[in-house]
Amino acid sequence: MLVKVEDVFKLGNKIDILFADKIGQMKNCQALIKNIIKGLKEDKLYLEFSEKEIADLIQRGTELTVYYVTQEGEKKQFGTYIIEQKLREDQSLVLAKPVSIDYNSFRRFHRVDVDLPFRYFAGGKSYNGKVVNLSACGLFAVIEPQIIMKEGSLLQFEFDLPGNTRPTHLNGLIVRDELMGNPIKQGIAIDFRHVDKYEQAELMVFVTKTELGVF
């Protein structure tokens, strides 16, 4: 069943939210959509939480994963982030218009061009390259062909997201490899493996922000 963002995020609807608090612990909560403001760059949703103290744990820029269960019992996921932090008790928390996420198709439909430092590990050594295309499910990187990486190989790697103090360290399967350019470089397409919820939400929101021109 196709569920659009507009079908879920309406005035008066209750939504389930997953986020990481200030010390990195995952939290679940419910919120009521109090208002929706249309903007030129992005829409804003104003939320009121069922547990008032929850809003104090969420800072500006925090990534959120929003869940919605259809009448058929199918869970849908949406990615977003906090635009404005709540400063007073009578204020609502403001978040960007969520983007629908289907992890089976996210790789094809929500990719962004990037230029991020990339490091991969092979034979006990570290090698450098750059990520040129990224989604919440995979990436395409350009590397020096010191070690030719083959399709079907498992790889450990990390890359740096803007604003993060730590690199994003993941494992993945090389699903395509090709030689390209002059001088010769190697391109590798990687599908992520065993990504936890926090990392996937972080990637999802980075892609969303990049699409909106925030980065």
N, C-alpha and C positions, 0 to 999 in steps of 0.2 A: 504494500500500500504506500503510495506516494504521500508524504506529509510535508507540506510547505511551511516555511517559517511563519508566514502570515496566518496559517491555520492554528498554530499553537500560541503565538504571542499576541494575545488580545487583552483588552482591559478586563480586569476582574479574574483572569485565569490564574490558577496556582501552578507553580513550576517547582520541580526538584532540582537542587543545585549541588554539585560537587566542587570543592576547591581545597587548596592547601593553605593553612593558616601561616602566621608569621614564623613559626618554627618548623614548618614543612610537614605538619601532620594533616592528613586528609580529613575533611569535615563534610557532612551532609546536612542539608537544611531545606526548608520550604520557604517560598516567597510568593507574595501576591503582586501582580502587575497593576500598579496604581495609575500610571500615565504613560503615553507614548508620544514623543515629540519628533516630527519629521525634520531632518536636516539636509543640507546640500551634500555633505560628505558622508554622513552616517546618521541613522536614526538613534534616538536615545530611549531607553526603557527605564522607568522609575519603579523601584521595588520596595515593598514593605515586608520584612521578615516576620514569620510566625514567632520566632525567638528573637526578641529585640537585641540581646547581647551579641548575636551572631554578626551583626553589621559592624561591630567594633573590631572584629577579627579580620575584616577584608579591607585591604588598602588599595589605593589607586594603582591601576596597572595589573591587579591580580587577575590571573586567568581563571575562568569558570567553565565547567562543563554542565550543561543543562539537559535534563532528561525528561522525556515525554513518552507515556505509554498509550498506544492506540487502543481503540475498542477491541481490536483483535488480540491485544496483549503483546504487541510488538514494541520493543523499546527503541526509541529514536534519540539520537544525541545531537546537541548543538553546541557550538563553541562561541565564547564571547569573553569580554574582559571589562573591568571596572573603569569607567571614564572619570567619575567624580567620587571622592570619598565623603562619607557621611560625617558632618562636623557637629550637628545638633540633633537632639532627640527627635525633633519634629521634621527632620529632613528625610527624604528617601535616598537610597543608594541608586546611582545612575550607571547603567551599563550600555555598551554598544549593541546595536541590533545583532542578534545571534546569526550564525551561519550554520545551515544544516549540514550534518556530517553523516555520510554513509561510508563506513570504513572499507566496504568492498569496492566502492567506486571513487572514494576520495582521491586516490592517487591519480586517477584520470581527469577528474573534473576540477580539482582544487590544487593546482600546482602554481608555484610562483618562481620567477627568475631571481636569483640571489648571487651574491659574491661573498662566500663565507670561508674562512680558514678551515681546512680539513686535514686530519691526520689519521693514518691507518697503520695497523700493526701486523707485521709478518716476519717470521723467522727471528723473533726476538728483537726486532728493530722497528723504529718509527719512521714513517715517510710522510711527506707533505704534499698537499694538493689544494684544490678548492672545490666547494660545492657551488654548482651553477644553477641547479634547479632543485626545489624541495617541496615536499608535501608532508602530511602527518603519517604517511605510510611508507615513504621512500625518498630517495634522492638520486641525482645524477652528479657525479664528481669527475673532474679532470685531474689526472695525475701524470707524473713523469713515468715513463715505461721502464723503470729500473727493474721491477719485478712485474712481469706480465700477469695480470689478474684474469682468471678465466671464469666464464659463465658457470654457475653451479657451485662456486667456492663460497664458503662462509668467511666473513671478515669482521674483525673488531675495528672500530673507528670512533672518532669523535670530531665534533665541529663546534664552533663558537657562535652562539646567538647574540645579537646586539643587546647590551644591558645586563647580560648574565655574568655573574662572577665565577661561574664554573662552566667547563665545557659540557656539552651533551654527549655522553658516552653510550654507544649502542652496538648491537650486533646486527648483521644483516646478510642476506643471500644475494650474490651477484647474479642478476637475471639477464644482463646484456653487457657485452664488452666490445669495444671498437677502437681502432686506431684512427686518429683524426689530426688535421692541421699540418702546418709547416712552420717551425719544426714539429716533428711527430710528438703527439701526446696520446695518452690512452684515456678513453671515456668509459666509465663503469656506472651502470644503473643498478641500484641496490634496493631491495625490499627489506624493510625493517623486520626483525624477529624479536619476540619477547619484550615488547615495549610496555612499561607499566603505565597506569592511568595518569599519573602526574606528568610524565614525560610526553605522553600523547596529547594531553590537554595543552601543555606548553607549546608543542609544535603546532597544534591546531590553531592556537591563538596567534602565534607568530605569523602563520600563513594568512590568517584573517587580517591582522594589522597591516601586513605588507600589501594585501589586495586593496585595502582602504587608503594606502599611502601614508600610514602613520610612521613607518620606518623609511 
